[in-house]
Amino acid sequence: MDKLTLYIGNKNYSSWSLRPWIAMTAAGIPFQEIVVPFDFAAGNAHFRQFSPTGQVPVLHHGSLRVWQSLAIIEYVAELFPEAGLWPKERDKRAVARAVSMEMLAGFGALRNACPMNIRRPKGKIALADGVMGDVARIETIWRDLRAHSGGPFLFGSFSAADAMFAPVVNRFDTYELVTAGDTLSYISAVKAHPAWKAWEDAAGAEPWIVPEDEV
């Protein structure tokens, strides 16, 4: 099999890069990572050299190019079905995909007000309208899924759904958006995962600063 190469942006800021990276790392799927930082306000002109959209992340597998985080996760889940990226049961897989798509398409108020920033010291900020509504909906998703699965993750063991919500863990924690015990328990579980810790350590060592992502 041709090797997998995942092109990503800065680990400190790139929430979309984090999703397939942590999914593949947590599942033990081998891949090479190539970090291309956001050198400009709109990303990096060099992204066009390897990305059909000029954005990251992008997975290269031989001559194939797969872009968009969830599409990358779906592709590697098909390549490595034994890795268990999605729940085994069909009904749980359906729900996992539904909440992953909700994360993919929604929660714009939260995204815009609270960009992912691994290095940022914890602290509250003024919030735009709609942010706490997004927070409440995400907390409900997490609470309901963990109540059914028993935790510690959304479907018991770490899955693609957890990977899709991983940047929210940073947002909730960094901007001190939540206080509920079950939400904090889930945040702690994700932050204790070795894959999260590896990403966090690498983000902390990066030299780049992107001013527009420094709220």
C-alpha positions in Angstrom: 0.0 0.0 0.0 1.2 3.5 -0.8 2.0 5.5 2.3 -0.4 8.1 3.6 0.8 11.7 3.8 -1.3 14.3 5.7 -0.7 18.0 5.0 -1.7 20.2 7.9 -1.5 23.8 9.1 -0.1 25.1 12.4 -1.0 22.7 15.2 -1.6 25.7 17.5 -4.5 27.1 15.3 -5.6 24.6 12.7 -8.8 23.0 14.0 -9.6 21.3 10.8 -6.1 19.8 10.6 -6.4 18.5 14.2 -9.5 16.4 13.3 -8.0 13.8 10.9 -4.6 13.9 12.6 -6.0 13.0 16.0 -8.3 10.4 14.5 -5.5 8.6 12.7 -3.0 8.9 15.5 -5.5 7.6 18.1 -6.4 4.7 15.9 -2.7 3.8 15.3 -2.9 4.4 11.5 0.5 5.1 10.1 1.0 8.3 8.1 3.6 11.0 7.4 2.7 14.5 8.4 3.8 17.6 6.7 3.2 20.9 8.5 2.8 24.0 6.2 2.1 27.0 8.4 -0.3 29.8 7.9 2.1 32.5 6.8 -0.5 34.9 5.5 -3.8 36.3 6.7 -5.7 34.0 4.4 -3.6 30.9 4.8 -0.6 30.2 2.6 -0.3 30.6 -1.1 1.9 27.4 -1.1 -1.1 25.3 -0.1 -2.1 25.3 -3.8 0.9 23.2 -4.5 -0.6 20.2 -2.8 -4.2 21.1 -2.1 -6.9 21.5 -4.8 -8.8 24.0 -2.6 -5.8 25.9 -1.4 -6.7 24.8 2.2 -5.6 22.2 4.7 -5.8 19.4 5.7 -5.2 17.3 2.6 -4.4 13.6 2.5 -2.2 12.2 -0.3 -2.4 8.5 -1.0 -0.4 7.7 -4.1 -2.0 9.8 -6.9 -5.2 10.4 -4.9 -5.9 13.7 -3.1 -8.6 13.8 -0.4 -9.5 17.1 1.2 -11.9 18.1 3.9 -11.5 16.6 7.4 -14.5 14.3 7.5 -13.8 13.0 4.0 -10.3 12.1 5.1 -11.5 10.3 8.2 -14.0 8.4 6.1 -11.4 7.4 3.6 -8.9 6.1 6.1 -11.7 4.3 8.0 -12.4 2.3 4.8 -8.7 1.7 4.3 -8.3 0.4 7.9 -11.7 -1.0 9.0 -9.9 -2.9 11.8 -8.9 0.5 13.4 -12.4 1.1 14.7 -12.7 4.8 13.7 -16.5 4.4 13.7 -18.6 2.4 16.1 -19.2 -1.2 15.1 -23.0 -1.1 15.4 -24.9 0.4 12.5 -27.2 2.5 14.5 -24.3 4.0 16.5 -22.4 4.6 13.3 -25.3 6.5 12.0 -25.5 8.7 15.0 -21.8 9.2 15.1 -21.9 10.4 11.5 -24.9 12.6 12.2 -23.2 14.5 15.1 -19.9 14.7 13.1 -21.8 16.3 10.2 -23.5 18.7 12.6 -20.1 19.7 13.9 -18.8 20.0 10.3 -21.7 22.3 9.2 -22.7 24.2 12.3 -21.7 26.2 15.4 -20.5 29.2 13.4 -20.9 31.6 16.3 -18.6 29.6 18.5 -16.0 29.1 15.7 -15.9 32.8 14.9 -15.7 34.1 18.5 -13.4 31.5 19.9 -10.7 30.3 17.5 -8.7 27.3 18.5 -5.5 28.3 20.2 -3.6 25.6 22.0 -1.1 28.0 23.6 -3.5 30.7 24.7 -3.7 31.1 28.5 -7.2 30.3 29.9 -9.5 33.2 30.3 -13.0 34.5 29.5 -13.7 36.9 26.6 -16.7 38.9 25.6 -19.0 36.7 23.6 -21.1 37.4 20.5 -24.7 36.5 20.3 -25.3 32.8 19.6 -22.1 31.5 21.2 -23.7 30.1 24.3 -26.5 28.6 22.2 -23.8 26.7 20.3 -22.2 25.7 23.6 -25.5 24.4 25.0 -26.2 22.3 21.9 -22.7 20.7 22.0 -23.0 20.0 25.7 -26.3 18.2 25.0 -24.7 16.1 22.3 -21.9 15.1 24.6 -24.1 14.4 27.6 -26.6 12.3 25.7 -24.0 10.2 23.9 -21.9 9.5 27.0 -25.0 8.6 29.0 -25.7 5.9 26.4 -22.2 4.7 25.9 -21.0 5.0 29.5 -18.0 7.0 28.4 -15.3 8.1 28.8 -15.7 9.1 25.1 -18.8 9.8 23.0 -19.2 6.1 21.9 -17.1 4.5 24.7 -13.7 4.3 23.1 -12.2 7.2 21.1 -13.7 7.5 17.7 -14.1 9.7 14.7 -16.8 11.6 16.4 -14.5 12.5 19.2 -11.9 13.6 16.6 -14.5 15.9 15.0 -15.3 17.6 18.3 -11.6 17.7 19.5 -11.1 21.4 18.6 -14.2 22.3 20.7 -12.5 20.7 23.7 -9.8 23.4 23.4 -12.4 26.2 22.8 -14.4 25.2 25.9 -11.4 24.9 28.1 -9.4 27.9 26.9 -12.2 30.4 26.9 -13.7 28.9 30.1 -17.1 28.5 28.5 -18.5 25.5 30.5 -18.9 24.6 34.2 -21.0 21.4 34.1 -19.3 18.4 35.7 -20.0 15.9 32.9 -18.7 18.4 30.3 -15.5 19.0 32.2 -15.2 15.2 32.7 -15.3 14.7 28.9 -12.8 17.5 28.3 -10.4 15.9 30.8 -10.8 12.5 29.1 -9.9 14.0 25.7 -7.0 16.1 27.0 -5.6 13.0 28.8 -5.5 10.9 25.5 -1.9 10.4 24.3 -2.8 11.6 20.8 -4.1 14.9 22.2 -1.0 15.3 24.4 1.3 14.7 21.4 -0.5 17.4 19.4 -0.5 19.8 22.3 3.2 19.4 22.9 4.0 20.0 19.2 1.7 23.1 19.2 3.4 24.5 22.2 6.8 24.2 20.4 5.7 26.0 17.3 7.3 29.5 16.6 4.6 31.0 14.5 2.1 33.6 15.5 -1.1 34.3 13.5 -2.4 37.7 14.7 -6.0 37.2 13.5 -6.3 34.0 15.5 -5.1 35.7 18.7 -8.4 37.0 20.1 
